[in-house]
Amino acid sequence: TLFMFTTTQRGPLPTHITRMQNSTSREHLLMALHIIPLLLLILKPSLIS
């Protein structure tokens, strides 16, 4: 999850972030819509041309 990634890369989260509610499905959709095209371009660079 994003929480595990940030804690391993940056240490414990600040309190203003941990007080917020959990990620919603809208945020998961937004992350997926950014990561999926990125992975497609990394795995198959011929899609660009």
N, CA, C and O atoms as a printed pandas DataFrame, in Angstrom:
     atom_number atom_name residue_name chain_id  residue_number  x_coord  y_coord  z_coord
0              1         N          THR        A               1    0.835   -1.190    0.000
1              2        CA          THR        A               1    0.000    0.000    0.000
2              3         C          THR        A               1    0.871    1.241    0.000
3              4         O          THR        A               1    2.082    1.170    0.205
4              5         N          LEU        A               2    0.234    2.377   -0.233
5              6        CA          LEU        A               2    0.966    3.643   -0.233
6              7         C          LEU        A               2    1.551    3.932    1.138
7              8         O          LEU        A               2    2.645    4.488    1.238
8              9         N          PHE        A               3    0.840    3.563    2.196
9             10        CA          PHE        A               3    1.343    3.777    3.560
10            11         C          PHE        A               3    2.637    3.011    3.794
11            12         O          PHE        A               3    3.581    3.552    4.370
12            13         N          MET        A               4    2.691    1.756    3.351
13            14        CA          MET        A               4    3.900    0.951    3.526
14            15         C          MET        A               4    5.060    1.544    2.734
15            16         O          MET        A               4    6.192    1.558    3.216
16            17         N          PHE        A               5    4.796    2.028    1.537
17            18        CA          PHE        A               5    5.848    2.616    0.719
18            19         C          PHE        A               5    6.418    3.864    1.381
19            20         O          PHE        A               5    7.636    4.020    1.465
20            21         N          THR        A               6    5.546    4.756    1.852
21            22        CA          THR        A               6    6.045    5.998    2.438
22            23         C          THR        A               6    6.778    5.754    3.749
23            24         O          THR        A               6    7.751    6.447    4.046
24            25         N          THR        A               7    6.332    4.780    4.539
25            26        CA          THR        A               7    7.033    4.526    5.800
26            27         C          THR        A               7    8.398    3.899    5.562
27            28         O          THR        A               7    9.333    4.170    6.315
28            29         N          THR        A               8    8.534    3.068    4.534
29            30        CA          THR        A               8    9.842    2.474    4.276
30            31         C          THR        A               8   10.790    3.476    3.636
31            32         O          THR        A               8   12.001    3.376    3.829
32            33         N          GLN        A               9   10.277    4.432    2.884
33            34        CA          GLN        A               9   11.130    5.399    2.211
34            35         C          GLN        A               9   11.436    6.627    3.066
35            36         O          GLN        A               9   12.534    7.177    2.984
36            37         N          ARG        A              10   10.480    7.059    3.883
37            38        CA          ARG        A              10   10.627    8.330    4.584
38            39         C          ARG        A              10   10.513    8.242    6.095
39            40         O          ARG        A              10   10.601    9.266    6.772
40            41         N          GLY        A              11   10.322    7.050    6.643
41            42        CA          GLY        A              11   10.177    6.925    8.088
42            43         C          GLY        A              11    8.736    7.107    8.509
43            44         O          GLY        A              11    7.837    7.075    7.668
44            45         N          PRO        A              12    8.496    7.302    9.817
45            46        CA          PRO        A              12    7.111    7.428   10.295
46            47         C          PRO        A              12    6.416    8.662    9.728
47            48         O          PRO        A              12    7.041    9.697    9.498
48            49         N          LEU        A              13    5.115    8.528    9.512
49            50        CA          LEU        A              13    4.349    9.637    8.947
50            51         C          LEU        A              13    4.082   10.698   10.004
51            52         O          LEU        A              13    3.919   10.369   11.179
52            53         N          PRO        A              14    4.033   11.981    9.602
53            54        CA          PRO        A              14    3.686   13.044   10.547
54            55         C          PRO        A              14    2.247   12.901   11.039
55            56         O          PRO        A              14    1.431   12.225   10.413
56            57         N          THR        A              15    1.949   13.539   12.155
57            58        CA          THR        A              15    0.621   13.374   12.758
58            59         C          THR        A              15   -0.486   13.977   11.911
59            60         O          THR        A              15   -1.614   13.485   11.949
60            61         N          HIS        A              16   -0.198   15.039   11.139
61            62        CA          HIS        A              16   -1.270   15.635   10.334
62            63         C          HIS        A              16   -1.710   14.705    9.205
63            64         O          HIS        A              16   -2.816   14.846    8.684
64            65         N          ILE        A              17   -0.863   13.767    8.829
65            66        CA          ILE        A              17   -1.248   12.800    7.797
66            67         C          ILE        A              17   -1.971   11.612    8.427
67            68         O          ILE        A              17   -2.946   11.111    7.867
68            69         N          THR        A              18   -1.500   11.162    9.581
69            70        CA          THR        A              18   -2.118    9.991   10.203
70            71         C          THR        A              18   -3.499   10.298   10.759
71            72         O          THR        A              18   -4.288    9.376   10.970
72            73         N          ARG        A              19   -3.818   11.573   11.006
73            74        CA          ARG        A              19   -5.146   11.926   11.502
74            75         C          ARG        A              19   -6.199   11.915   10.397
75            76         O          ARG        A              19   -7.395   11.883   10.686
76            77         N          MET        A              20   -5.768   11.940    9.135
77            78        CA          MET        A              20   -6.724   11.947    8.030
78            79         C          MET        A              20   -7.379   10.576    7.901
79            80         O          MET        A              20   -6.844    9.573    8.372
80            81         N          GLN        A              21   -8.552   10.545    7.251
81            82        CA          GLN        A              21   -9.246    9.279    7.054
82            83         C          GLN        A              21   -8.519    8.434    6.010
83            84         O          GLN        A              21   -7.679    8.937    5.264
84            85         N          ASN        A              22   -8.848    7.165    5.969
85            86        CA          ASN        A              22   -8.206    6.247    5.033
86            87         C          ASN        A              22   -8.492    6.647    3.593
87            88         O          ASN        A              22   -9.444    7.373    3.308
88            89         N          SER        A              23   -7.643    6.154    2.691
89            90        CA          SER        A              23   -7.818    6.450    1.274
90            91         C          SER        A              23   -9.155    5.937    0.776
91            92         O          SER        A              23   -9.604    4.858    1.164
92            93         N          THR        A              24   -9.776    6.703   -0.071
93            94        CA          THR        A              24  -11.059    6.298   -0.632
94            95         C          THR        A              24  -10.842    5.635   -1.984
95            96         O          THR        A              24   -9.735    5.647   -2.522
96            97         N          SER        A              25  -11.897    5.063   -2.521
97            98        CA          SER        A              25  -11.775    4.399   -3.816
98            99         C          SER        A              25  -11.450    5.405   -4.915
99           100         O          SER        A              25  -10.832    5.046   -5.917
100          101         N          ARG        A              26  -11.855    6.655   -4.740
101          102        CA          ARG        A              26  -11.535    7.685   -5.727
102          103         C          ARG        A              26  -10.026    7.913   -5.797
103          104         O          ARG        A              26   -9.470    8.080   -6.883
104          105         N          GLU        A              27   -9.369    7.921   -4.646
105          106        CA          GLU        A              27   -7.920    8.095   -4.634
106          107         C          GLU        A              27   -7.213    6.877   -5.216
107          108         O          GLU        A              27   -6.195    7.010   -5.894
108          109         N          HIS        A              28   -7.758    5.682   -4.949
109          110        CA          HIS        A              28   -7.172    4.478   -5.541
110          111         C          HIS        A              28   -7.315    4.499   -7.060
111          112         O          HIS        A              28   -6.397    4.104   -7.779
112          113         N          LEU        A              29   -8.457    4.955   -7.544
113          114        CA          LEU        A              29   -8.659    5.056   -8.987
114          115         C          LEU        A              29   -7.670    6.041   -9.596
115          116         O          LEU        A              29   -7.091    5.772  -10.648
116          117         N          LEU        A              30   -7.478    7.172   -8.944
117          118        CA          LEU        A              30   -6.546    8.174   -9.442
118          119         C          LEU        A              30   -5.127    7.616   -9.505
119          120         O          LEU        A              30   -4.413    7.843  -10.481
120          121         N          MET        A              31   -4.719    6.890   -8.472
121          122        CA          MET        A              31   -3.380    6.297   -8.480
122          123         C          MET        A              31   -3.256    5.255   -9.585
123          124         O          MET        A              31   -2.237    5.197  -10.274
124          125         N          ALA        A              32   -4.292    4.430   -9.758
125          126        CA          ALA        A              32   -4.243    3.398  -10.796
126          127         C          ALA        A              32   -4.174    4.020  -12.182
127          128         O          ALA        A              32   -3.453    3.528  -13.050
128          129         N          LEU        A              33   -4.922    5.103  -12.395
129          130        CA          LEU        A              33   -4.916    5.744  -13.708
130          131         C          LEU        A              33   -3.587    6.433  -14.007
131          132         O          LEU        A              33   -3.312    6.743  -15.166
132          133         N          HIS        A              34   -2.768    6.676  -13.008
133          134        CA          HIS        A              34   -1.433    7.209  -13.248
134          135         C          HIS        A              34   -0.397    6.096  -13.380
135          136         O          HIS        A              34    0.523    6.193  -14.192
136          137         N          ILE        A              35   -0.548    5.043  -12.584
137          138        CA          ILE        A              35    0.479    3.996  -12.550
138          139         C          ILE        A              35    0.365    3.034  -13.729
139          140         O          ILE        A              35    1.382    2.592  -14.262
140          141         N          ILE        A              36   -0.860    2.703  -14.141
141          142        CA          ILE        A              36   -1.037    1.731  -15.228
142          143         C          ILE        A              36   -0.405    2.210  -16.538
143          144         O          ILE        A              36    0.328    1.439  -17.156
144          145         N          PRO        A              37   -0.656    3.456  -16.995
145          146        CA          PRO        A              37    0.027    3.896  -18.222
146          147         C          PRO        A              37    1.545    3.947  -18.065
147          148         O          PRO        A              37    2.281    3.653  -19.006
148          149         N          LEU        A              38    2.009    4.321  -16.876
149          150        CA          LEU        A              38    3.445    4.356  -16.632
150          151         C          LEU        A              38    4.057    2.966  -16.762
151          152         O          LEU        A              38    5.105    2.803  -17.386
152          153         N          LEU        A              39    3.409    1.971  -16.176
153          154        CA          LEU        A              39    3.906    0.600  -16.285
154          155         C          LEU        A              39    3.857    0.099  -17.722
155          156         O          LEU        A              39    4.762   -0.606  -18.168
156          157         N          LEU        A              40    2.805    0.460  -18.445
157          158        CA          LEU        A              40    2.717    0.047  -19.846
158          159         C          LEU        A              40    3.877    0.614  -20.658
159          160         O          LEU        A              40    4.453   -0.081  -21.494
160          161         N          LEU        A              41    4.217    1.879  -20.410
161          162        CA          LEU        A              41    5.320    2.490  -21.151
162          163         C          LEU        A              41    6.669    1.910  -20.738
163          164         O          LEU        A              41    7.574    1.795  -21.565
164          165         N          ILE        A              42    6.809    1.549  -19.477
165          166        CA          ILE        A              42    8.066    0.946  -19.023
166          167         C          ILE        A              42    8.230   -0.449  -19.620
167          168         O          ILE        A              42    9.314   -0.812  -20.077
168          169         N          LEU        A              43    7.149   -1.228  -19.615
169          170        CA          LEU        A              43    7.242   -2.610  -20.073
170          171         C          LEU        A              43    7.227   -2.736  -21.591
171          172         O          LEU        A              43    7.773   -3.693  -22.140
172          173         N          LYS        A              44    6.603   -1.770  -22.276
173          174        CA          LYS        A              44    6.539   -1.842  -23.735
174          175         C          LYS        A              44    6.752   -0.448  -24.327
175          176         O          LYS        A              44    5.784    0.219  -24.690
176          177         N          PRO        A              45    8.008    0.001  -24.431
177          178        CA          PRO        A              45    8.290    1.352  -24.931
178          179         C          PRO        A              45    7.886    1.565  -26.387
179          180         O          PRO        A              45    7.802    2.706  -26.839
180          181         N          SER        A              46    7.636    0.494  -27.122
181          182        CA          SER        A              46    7.242    0.646  -28.528
182          183         C          SER        A              46    5.861    1.267  -28.668
183          184         O          SER        A              46    5.473    1.638  -29.776
184          185         N          LEU        A              47    5.101    1.393  -27.574
185          186        CA          LEU        A              47    3.784    2.033  -27.632
186          187         C          LEU        A              47    3.882    3.527  -27.925
187          188         O          LEU        A              47    2.915    4.131  -28.389
188          189         N          ILE        A              48    5.039    4.127  -27.659
189          190        CA          ILE        A              48    5.192    5.569  -27.850
190          191         C          ILE        A              48    5.162    5.926  -29.325
191          192         O          ILE        A              48    4.522    6.903  -29.713
192          193         N          SER        A              49    5.845    5.151  -30.150
193          194        CA          SER        A              49    5.929    5.502  -31.574
194          195         C          SER        A              49    4.871    4.824  -32.414
195          196         O          SER        A              49    4.821    5.026  -33.627
